[in-house]
Amino acid sequence: MITRIITGFFLVLVAVPVIIFSDTIALEIAAAALSGIGVFEMLRCLGLHKNYVLSVPSYIMALAIPMAVRHLGRFDNAWLAMLATVYLYSLFVLACAMFSQGKIRFKDASKAFMSTMYIICGFACLVATGGLEHGTFLVTMVLVVAFATDIFAYFSGMLFGRHKLIPAVSPKKTVEGAIGGTLISAAAFVGCAYLYSHIYDGVTPHALPLFVCGVALSLVSQIGDLIASYIKRERDVKDYGKLFPGHGGVLDRFDSVIAVAPIMYFMLANPDLLTIF
């Protein structure tokens, strides 16, 4: 526990300046680094990291897309470019599987493609979120919701947990913990928005949309956590890595973040869909 707390403290020390300067290249570099390490961890977990025909392009994508996404223009242009990139990558992976004459199986190519894009899109959307209006606040809230959900779901489950959530995937998680984590993190979202409004003039928080957004993001956060646990259990792996002592690897620590960031971006990139300020 002490190791976990110390590591968490240093993670916060690193995260704070990155968030403060999230409108600069700092966020892009951090997201690209985490994306590249995360893809490596996932491919290693799947036993595909030594298949260099699949892994090397995956690493290139993992580094390039988070660095490029904020420079692709407005929403439509950026995501059309992303869609084209994803298509070309899928074409490449399938072509490699076909020309390998059985050396690369279709299921391995599919695993590499799906898991790689899941991680890359998560970190790319974190960068894209930083480019929105109030981007620094929104990036902060991606992290707050993800980590607050994890922390308060744990304590809520420990205090009130009676009914198992999905024991086959995560035996310790409970329904009561999930509810507690969702409600508290949603309340934290609202509270942080009001705090933000006192720091920056001209910001008027809307409590109901904020709470709805917080609930949705918290639920997605827990799904992201369960997905990461599901893959580890399928592969009989305890942790994805050891980069963060006491926490595991990038995917152990940021599994919720890569699930939350795209939802945050898609909910708030279009003001007609949801307006929180």
C-alpha positions as CSV (number, residue, x, y, z in Angstrom):
1,M,0.0,0.0,0.0
2,I,2.8,2.4,0.8
3,T,4.4,1.8,-2.6
4,R,1.1,2.4,-4.2
5,I,0.6,5.7,-2.4
6,I,4.2,6.9,-3.2
7,T,3.8,6.0,-6.9
8,G,0.4,7.8,-7.0
9,F,2.0,10.9,-5.4
10,F,4.7,11.0,-8.1
11,L,2.1,10.4,-10.9
12,V,0.2,13.4,-9.6
13,L,3.4,15.5,-9.6
14,V,4.0,14.6,-13.3
15,A,0.3,15.0,-14.3
16,V,-0.2,18.5,-12.9
17,P,2.2,20.3,-15.2
18,V,1.0,18.2,-18.2
19,I,-2.6,19.2,-17.5
20,I,-1.7,22.9,-16.9
21,F,0.0,23.0,-20.2
22,S,-2.5,20.7,-22.0
23,D,-2.9,23.3,-24.7
24,T,0.7,22.8,-25.7
25,I,2.7,19.8,-27.1
26,A,3.2,18.5,-23.5
27,L,-0.1,16.7,-23.5
28,E,0.5,15.2,-27.0
29,I,4.0,13.9,-25.9
30,A,2.6,12.4,-22.7
31,A,-0.4,10.8,-24.5
32,A,1.8,9.4,-27.3
33,A,4.3,7.9,-24.8
34,L,1.5,6.3,-22.8
35,S,-0.2,5.1,-26.0
36,G,3.0,3.5,-27.2
37,I,3.7,1.7,-23.9
38,G,0.1,0.7,-23.6
39,V,0.1,-0.9,-27.0
40,F,3.3,-2.8,-26.2
41,E,1.8,-4.0,-23.0
42,M,-1.4,-5.2,-24.7
43,L,0.5,-7.0,-27.6
44,R,2.7,-8.6,-25.0
45,C,-0.3,-9.7,-23.0
46,L,-1.8,-11.2,-26.2
47,G,1.6,-12.9,-27.1
48,L,1.9,-10.8,-30.3
49,H,4.7,-8.4,-29.4
50,K,7.4,-10.5,-31.1
51,N,5.3,-10.6,-34.3
52,Y,7.1,-7.6,-35.7
53,V,5.0,-7.4,-38.9
54,L,2.0,-6.7,-36.7
55,S,3.7,-5.0,-33.8
56,V,6.0,-2.4,-35.4
57,P,3.2,-0.7,-37.4
58,S,1.1,-0.7,-34.2
59,Y,3.8,1.1,-32.3
60,I,4.1,3.7,-35.1
61,M,0.4,4.3,-35.0
62,A,0.4,4.5,-31.2
63,L,2.9,7.3,-31.3
64,A,1.8,9.1,-34.4
65,I,-2.0,9.5,-33.9
66,P,-2.0,11.2,-30.5
67,M,0.7,13.5,-31.8
68,A,-1.2,14.4,-34.9
69,V,-4.9,14.4,-33.9
70,R,-5.0,18.0,-32.7
71,H,-3.4,19.3,-35.9
72,L,-5.9,17.8,-38.2
73,G,-8.4,20.7,-38.1
74,R,-11.9,20.8,-36.8
75,F,-14.0,17.9,-35.7
76,D,-15.1,16.6,-39.2
77,N,-11.7,16.9,-40.8
78,A,-9.9,15.4,-37.9
79,W,-12.1,12.3,-37.6
80,L,-12.3,11.8,-41.4
81,A,-8.5,11.7,-41.3
82,M,-8.6,9.3,-38.3
83,L,-11.1,7.1,-40.1
84,A,-8.9,6.9,-43.2
85,T,-5.9,6.1,-41.0
86,V,-7.8,3.3,-39.3
87,Y,-8.9,1.9,-42.6
88,L,-5.4,1.9,-44.0
89,Y,-4.1,0.2,-40.9
90,S,-6.8,-2.5,-41.0
91,L,-6.1,-3.0,-44.7
92,F,-2.4,-3.4,-43.9
93,V,-3.0,-5.9,-41.1
94,L,-5.3,-8.0,-43.1
95,A,-3.0,-7.9,-46.1
96,C,-0.1,-9.1,-44.0
97,A,-2.2,-11.9,-42.6
98,M,-3.2,-13.0,-46.2
99,F,0.3,-12.8,-47.7
100,S,1.9,-14.6,-44.7
101,Q,0.4,-17.9,-46.0
102,G,-0.8,-19.0,-42.6
103,K,2.1,-17.6,-40.5
104,I,-0.1,-14.8,-39.3
105,R,-3.6,-16.1,-38.4
106,F,-6.7,-14.0,-38.9
107,K,-7.6,-14.1,-35.2
108,D,-4.1,-12.8,-34.3
109,A,-4.4,-10.0,-36.9
110,S,-7.9,-9.1,-35.5
111,K,-6.7,-9.1,-31.9
112,A,-3.7,-6.8,-32.8
113,F,-6.0,-4.4,-34.8
114,M,-8.8,-4.2,-32.3
115,S,-6.7,-3.9,-29.1
116,T,-4.3,-1.4,-30.7
117,M,-7.0,0.9,-32.0
118,Y,-8.9,0.8,-28.7
119,I,-5.9,2.1,-26.8
120,I,-4.7,4.6,-29.5
121,C,-8.2,6.1,-29.9
122,G,-8.5,6.5,-26.1
123,F,-5.3,8.5,-25.8
124,A,-5.9,10.4,-29.1
125,C,-9.3,11.5,-27.7
126,L,-7.6,12.7,-24.5
127,V,-5.4,15.0,-26.7
128,A,-8.4,16.1,-28.7
129,T,-10.4,16.9,-25.6
130,G,-7.5,19.2,-24.5
131,G,-8.1,21.1,-27.7
132,L,-11.8,21.9,-26.9
133,E,-13.0,25.0,-25.2
134,H,-12.2,24.7,-21.5
135,G,-9.9,21.9,-22.6
136,T,-7.7,22.0,-19.5
137,F,-10.7,21.6,-17.2
138,L,-12.1,18.7,-19.4
139,V,-8.8,16.8,-19.4
140,T,-8.6,17.2,-15.7
141,M,-12.1,15.8,-15.3
142,V,-11.3,12.8,-17.5
143,L,-8.7,11.9,-14.9
144,V,-10.8,12.9,-11.9
145,V,-13.8,10.9,-13.0
146,A,-11.7,7.8,-13.9
147,F,-9.7,7.8,-10.7
148,A,-12.5,9.0,-8.4
149,T,-14.8,6.2,-9.7
150,D,-12.1,3.6,-9.0
151,I,-11.4,5.0,-5.5
152,F,-14.9,5.5,-4.3
153,A,-16.2,2.3,-5.9
154,Y,-13.6,0.5,-3.8
155,F,-14.6,2.2,-0.6
156,S,-18.3,1.9,-1.3
157,G,-17.9,-1.8,-2.0
158,M,-15.8,-2.3,1.1
159,L,-18.4,-0.6,3.3
160,F,-21.7,-1.6,1.7
161,G,-20.9,-4.3,-0.9
162,R,-23.3,-7.3,-0.8
163,H,-23.9,-8.3,-4.4
164,K,-21.2,-9.2,-6.8
165,L,-21.1,-7.2,-10.0
166,I,-19.3,-9.6,-12.5
167,P,-17.5,-12.2,-10.4
168,A,-16.2,-14.1,-13.4
169,V,-14.3,-11.0,-14.5
170,S,-13.6,-9.2,-11.2
171,P,-14.5,-11.1,-8.1
172,K,-14.1,-8.2,-5.7
173,K,-16.3,-5.6,-7.5
174,T,-19.9,-5.2,-6.2
175,V,-23.1,-3.6,-7.4
176,E,-23.1,-1.3,-4.4
177,G,-19.5,-0.3,-5.1
178,A,-20.4,0.5,-8.7
179,I,-23.4,2.7,-7.6
180,G,-21.4,4.5,-4.9
181,G,-18.5,5.2,-7.3
182,T,-20.9,6.5,-10.0
183,L,-22.8,8.9,-7.7
184,I,-19.8,10.2,-5.9
185,S,-17.7,10.8,-9.0
186,A,-20.7,12.5,-10.7
187,A,-21.1,14.7,-7.7
188,A,-17.3,15.5,-7.9
189,F,-17.7,16.4,-11.5
190,V,-20.4,19.0,-10.6
191,G,-18.4,20.3,-7.7
192,C,-15.2,20.7,-9.7
193,A,-17.2,22.6,-12.4
194,Y,-18.5,25.1,-9.8
195,L,-15.0,25.4,-8.4
196,Y,-13.7,26.1,-12.0
197,S,-16.4,28.7,-12.5
198,H,-15.1,30.6,-9.5
199,I,-11.6,30.6,-10.9
200,Y,-12.5,31.6,-14.4
201,D,-14.9,34.5,-15.1
202,G,-17.7,34.0,-17.5
203,V,-18.3,30.3,-16.8
204,T,-21.8,29.4,-15.7
205,P,-22.1,25.6,-14.8
206,H,-25.3,23.8,-15.5
207,A,-25.8,21.3,-12.7
208,L,-28.1,18.7,-14.4
209,P,-26.1,18.3,-17.6
210,L,-22.9,18.1,-15.5
211,F,-24.4,15.4,-13.3
212,V,-25.7,13.4,-16.3
213,C,-22.3,13.7,-18.0
214,G,-20.6,12.6,-14.8
215,V,-22.8,9.6,-14.4
216,A,-22.3,8.5,-18.0
217,L,-18.5,8.9,-17.8
218,S,-18.3,7.1,-14.5
219,L,-20.3,4.1,-15.9
220,V,-18.0,4.0,-18.9
221,S,-15.0,4.3,-16.6
222,Q,-16.1,1.1,-14.8
223,I,-16.7,-0.7,-18.1
224,G,-13.2,0.2,-19.2
225,D,-11.8,-1.1,-16.0
226,L,-13.7,-4.4,-16.4
227,I,-12.7,-4.7,-20.1
228,A,-9.0,-4.5,-19.0
229,S,-9.6,-7.1,-16.3
230,Y,-11.5,-9.4,-18.7
231,I,-8.5,-9.5,-21.1
232,K,-6.1,-10.1,-18.3
233,R,-8.2,-12.9,-16.9
234,E,-8.6,-14.5,-20.4
235,R,-4.8,-14.4,-20.8
236,D,-4.1,-15.4,-17.1
237,V,-2.0,-12.3,-16.5
238,K,-1.9,-10.4,-13.2
239,D,-0.7,-7.0,-14.4
240,Y,0.0,-5.6,-17.9
241,G,3.3,-4.2,-16.7
242,K,5.5,-2.9,-13.9
243,L,6.1,0.6,-15.0
244,F,4.2,2.1,-12.0
245,P,5.2,0.2,-8.8
246,G,2.1,-0.8,-6.8
247,H,-0.2,0.0,-9.7
248,G,1.1,-2.2,-12.6
249,G,1.5,-0.9,-16.1
250,V,0.0,1.8,-18.2
251,L,-3.1,-0.2,-19.0
252,D,-3.5,-1.1,-15.3
253,R,-3.5,2.5,-14.3
254,F,-5.1,4.2,-17.4
255,D,-7.6,1.5,-18.4
256,S,-10.5,3.7,-17.3
257,V,-9.0,6.9,-18.8
258,I,-8.9,5.4,-22.4
259,A,-12.5,4.5,-22.0
260,V,-13.7,7.8,-20.6
261,A,-11.8,10.2,-22.9
262,P,-13.6,9.3,-26.2
263,I,-17.0,9.6,-24.5
264,M,-16.0,13.0,-23.0
265,Y,-14.9,14.2,-26.4
266,F,-17.9,13.0,-28.4
267,M,-20.4,14.3,-25.7
268,L,-18.8,17.8,-25.5
269,A,-17.3,18.4,-29.0
270,N,-20.8,19.2,-30.3
271,P,-22.5,21.8,-28.1
272,D,-25.9,20.8,-29.6
273,L,-25.5,17.4,-27.9
274,L,-24.6,18.5,-24.4
275,T,-23.7,21.8,-22.9
276,I,-22.3,21.9,-19.4
277,F,-21.3,25.6,-19.3
